Amino acid sequence: MTFPIQLSWQQAMLMLVAIAAVGLIISSLMSLVVKVKEIERLEDEYGRSYRLMRRRRHFRLHHGMAGLIILLIALSLFWLTVLMATYLGLTGTIKVAHVRATQIQNADHQMEVEITFYDQNGHGSDPKTYSVGGDEWVLQGSIVEFPSWLNVLGLHAGYKLTRLFGEYNDGRQDSKPVFLNGGDDDFFKAARDKTLPVPFAQGYYGSAVIVPANGHTYDVYVSQDAVRAEPAD
């Protein structure tokens, strides 16, 4: 199982803007409050007078309109920054495979599937070719979903590609799947028993893409909650 950190430069810039917005909020709040010295005359039990100086904080709304305007701007900036960072975090994808499947000419409902796997840093492996029965290829993976606030901080959903198999046009599956990375039996058993040691995880499930073996190439991506394929040619 891979748990990649995916923090784009856009997210990093938005974090800096959010920090600046928080600084503006604190500065604006402080500008609305002023310390005032107050001197109070008191007498002791012998009739002797003395002065007691105290410092009090006063909220000066009528003198701090500029600070109040800056506060409203900073709050709006912070809110927009959070929304944009959330969007970038939730829409982040990682390329995990490059697939090309072609039907074998002298064998009905048989195809060769060539796959290049990619790690979380975008480095591709040597292409591997598998013989699979069916008319469509299916690439399945296991996914660990995290709360959106962790996605904003750069933690992408955990994933593992687990199996490749074929489907026939009538919906039947090939009886001989190709297991990848040790398969998924241990993962789903741990997820079902709630023993998978992944802090903050809010969902464990499988996802798959189903694509016709038409000779075209596809890039396979993992988003925060699914496996999906896009044409690469």
C-alpha positions as CSV (number, residue, x, y, z in Angstrom):
1,M,0.0,0.0,0.0
2,T,1.4,3.4,-1.0
3,F,0.5,6.6,0.9
4,P,1.9,9.4,-1.2
5,I,2.4,13.0,-0.3
6,Q,1.2,15.3,-3.1
7,L,1.7,19.0,-2.3
8,S,1.6,21.1,-5.5
9,W,3.2,24.5,-5.7
10,Q,-0.3,26.0,-5.9
11,Q,-1.2,24.4,-2.5
12,A,2.1,25.6,-1.0
13,M,1.4,29.1,-2.2
14,L,-2.2,29.0,-0.8
15,M,-0.8,27.8,2.6
16,L,1.5,30.8,2.6
17,V,-1.5,33.1,1.8
18,A,-3.5,31.4,4.6
19,I,-0.7,32.1,7.1
20,A,-0.5,35.7,5.9
21,A,-4.3,36.0,6.3
22,V,-4.1,34.6,9.9
23,G,-1.4,37.2,10.6
24,L,-3.7,40.0,9.3
25,I,-6.6,38.7,11.4
26,I,-4.5,38.8,14.6
27,S,-3.0,42.2,13.7
28,S,-6.5,43.6,13.0
29,L,-7.9,42.3,16.2
30,M,-5.1,43.9,18.1
31,S,-5.6,47.2,16.4
32,L,-9.2,47.2,17.7
33,V,-8.0,47.0,21.3
34,V,-6.0,49.6,23.1
35,K,-4.3,49.6,26.5
36,V,-5.3,52.6,28.7
37,K,-3.6,53.8,31.8
38,E,-6.0,54.7,34.7
39,I,-4.9,56.4,37.9
40,E,-7.1,55.9,40.9
41,R,-6.7,57.9,44.2
42,L,-7.2,55.8,47.3
43,E,-6.9,56.3,51.0
44,D,-5.5,53.9,53.6
45,E,-7.0,53.3,57.0
46,Y,-4.9,56.2,58.4
47,G,-6.3,58.7,56.0
48,R,-3.2,58.9,53.9
49,S,-3.8,59.1,50.2
50,Y,-1.9,57.3,47.4
51,R,-2.4,56.7,43.7
52,L,-2.9,53.3,42.1
53,M,-2.1,53.0,38.3
54,R,-3.9,50.3,36.4
55,R,-3.8,49.2,32.8
56,R,-7.1,48.3,31.2
57,R,-7.9,47.0,27.7
58,H,-10.6,48.9,25.8
59,F,-12.3,47.9,22.6
60,R,-12.2,51.0,20.4
61,L,-14.6,50.2,17.5
62,H,-15.2,53.9,16.7
63,H,-11.4,54.5,16.4
64,G,-10.6,51.2,14.6
65,M,-12.6,51.2,11.4
66,A,-9.5,50.7,9.3
67,G,-8.6,47.7,11.4
68,L,-12.1,46.3,11.2
69,I,-12.0,46.6,7.4
70,I,-8.7,44.8,7.2
71,L,-10.1,42.1,9.5
72,L,-13.0,41.5,7.1
73,I,-10.7,41.4,4.1
74,A,-8.4,39.0,5.9
75,L,-11.3,36.7,6.9
76,S,-12.5,36.7,3.3
77,L,-9.0,36.0,2.0
78,F,-8.6,33.1,4.5
79,W,-11.9,31.6,3.6
80,L,-11.3,31.7,-0.2
81,T,-7.8,30.3,0.4
82,V,-9.2,27.3,2.3
83,L,-11.8,26.7,-0.4
84,M,-9.2,26.8,-3.2
85,A,-6.8,24.6,-1.3
86,T,-9.6,22.1,-0.5
87,Y,-10.5,21.9,-4.2
88,L,-6.9,21.3,-5.2
89,G,-6.5,18.7,-2.6
90,L,-9.7,16.8,-3.5
91,T,-9.0,16.9,-7.3
92,G,-5.4,15.7,-7.1
93,T,-4.6,12.6,-9.0
94,I,-1.6,10.3,-9.4
95,K,-0.7,8.4,-12.5
96,V,-0.2,4.7,-11.6
97,A,-0.1,2.9,-15.0
98,H,0.0,3.1,-18.8
99,V,-2.0,0.4,-20.5
100,R,-2.4,-0.9,-24.0
101,A,-4.5,-3.9,-24.8
102,T,-4.9,-5.6,-28.2
103,Q,-7.0,-8.7,-29.2
104,I,-4.9,-11.7,-30.3
105,Q,-5.8,-12.3,-33.9
106,N,-5.8,-16.1,-34.0
107,A,-7.5,-16.6,-30.6
108,D,-11.1,-15.5,-29.9
109,H,-11.7,-13.4,-26.8
110,Q,-8.0,-13.4,-25.9
111,M,-6.0,-10.2,-25.5
112,E,-2.5,-9.1,-24.6
113,V,-2.3,-6.3,-22.1
114,E,1.0,-4.3,-21.9
115,I,1.3,-2.3,-18.6
116,T,3.9,0.2,-17.5
117,F,3.5,0.8,-13.7
118,Y,4.4,4.2,-12.2
119,D,5.5,4.9,-8.6
120,Q,4.3,7.9,-6.6
121,N,7.2,10.0,-8.0
122,G,6.2,9.3,-11.6
123,H,9.0,6.9,-12.4
124,G,7.9,4.2,-14.8
125,S,8.8,0.5,-14.7
126,D,9.8,-1.7,-17.6
127,P,6.6,-2.6,-19.6
128,K,5.1,-6.0,-18.7
129,T,2.8,-8.0,-21.0
130,Y,0.0,-10.3,-19.7
131,S,-2.3,-12.7,-21.6
132,V,-5.9,-12.3,-20.4
133,G,-9.2,-13.7,-21.6
134,G,-12.1,-11.5,-22.5
135,D,-13.0,-8.5,-24.6
136,E,-12.4,-5.7,-22.0
137,W,-9.5,-5.4,-19.6
138,V,-10.2,-4.5,-15.9
139,L,-7.6,-3.0,-13.6
140,Q,-8.6,-3.1,-10.0
141,G,-7.1,-1.4,-6.9
142,S,-7.6,-1.0,-3.2
143,I,-8.0,2.5,-1.8
144,V,-7.7,4.1,1.7
145,E,-9.6,7.4,1.9
146,F,-8.6,10.2,4.2
147,P,-10.6,13.2,5.4
148,S,-10.4,16.3,3.1
149,W,-8.4,18.3,5.6
150,L,-5.6,15.8,5.3
151,N,-5.9,16.0,1.5
152,V,-5.5,19.8,1.8
153,L,-2.2,19.3,3.7
154,G,-0.9,17.1,0.9
155,L,-1.8,13.5,2.0
156,H,-3.2,11.7,-1.0
157,A,-5.4,8.6,-0.7
158,G,-3.5,5.4,-0.1
159,Y,-3.7,2.9,-3.0
160,K,-2.4,-0.4,-4.3
161,L,-3.1,-2.0,-7.7
162,T,-4.2,-5.5,-6.9
163,R,-5.4,-7.4,-10.0
164,L,-5.8,-7.4,-13.7
165,F,-8.5,-9.5,-15.4
166,G,-10.7,-9.6,-18.4
167,E,-14.4,-9.4,-19.0
168,Y,-16.4,-10.8,-21.9
169,N,-19.1,-8.9,-23.8
170,D,-21.8,-10.9,-22.0
171,G,-20.5,-9.7,-18.6
172,R,-18.6,-12.9,-17.6
173,Q,-15.2,-12.5,-16.0
174,D,-12.1,-14.4,-16.9
175,S,-11.5,-17.2,-14.5
176,K,-7.8,-16.5,-14.3
177,P,-7.0,-13.0,-13.0
178,V,-3.5,-11.7,-12.7
179,F,-2.7,-10.8,-9.1
180,L,-0.6,-7.7,-8.7
181,N,1.4,-6.6,-5.6
182,G,0.2,-9.6,-3.6
183,G,-3.5,-9.2,-4.4
184,D,-6.1,-7.7,-2.2
185,D,-7.4,-10.5,0.1
186,D,-5.4,-9.4,3.1
187,F,-6.4,-5.8,2.6
188,F,-10.2,-6.5,2.5
189,K,-10.0,-8.9,5.4
190,A,-8.2,-6.2,7.5
191,A,-10.7,-3.6,6.3
192,R,-13.6,-5.8,7.2
193,D,-12.2,-6.6,10.6
194,K,-11.2,-2.9,11.1
195,T,-7.7,-4.0,11.9
196,L,-5.9,-2.1,9.1
197,P,-3.5,0.2,11.0
198,V,-4.1,3.4,9.1
199,P,-4.7,6.4,11.4
200,F,-7.3,9.0,10.4
201,A,-8.6,6.7,7.6
202,Q,-12.3,7.2,6.9
203,G,-12.9,4.6,4.2
204,Y,-11.5,1.3,2.8
205,Y,-12.7,0.1,-0.6
206,G,-11.9,-1.3,-4.0
207,S,-12.2,0.5,-7.3
208,A,-11.7,-0.6,-10.9
209,V,-11.6,0.6,-14.5
210,I,-13.1,-1.4,-17.4
211,V,-11.8,-0.5,-20.8
212,P,-12.4,-2.3,-24.2
213,A,-9.3,-4.0,-25.7
214,N,-9.3,-1.8,-28.8
215,G,-5.6,-1.3,-29.3
216,H,-5.6,2.2,-27.9
217,T,-3.4,3.2,-25.0
218,Y,-4.8,4.6,-21.7
219,D,-3.3,6.3,-18.6
220,V,-4.7,5.0,-15.3
221,Y,-4.9,7.4,-12.4
222,V,-5.8,7.2,-8.7
223,S,-7.9,10.1,-7.3
224,Q,-8.8,10.5,-3.7
225,D,-11.6,7.9,-4.0
226,A,-11.4,6.0,-7.2
227,V,-9.3,4.4,-10.0
228,R,-10.0,5.9,-13.5
229,A,-8.6,5.7,-17.0
230,E,-8.1,8.3,-19.7
231,P,-7.1,7.9,-23.3
232,A,-3.4,8.6,-23.9
233,D,-3.4,8.6,-27.7
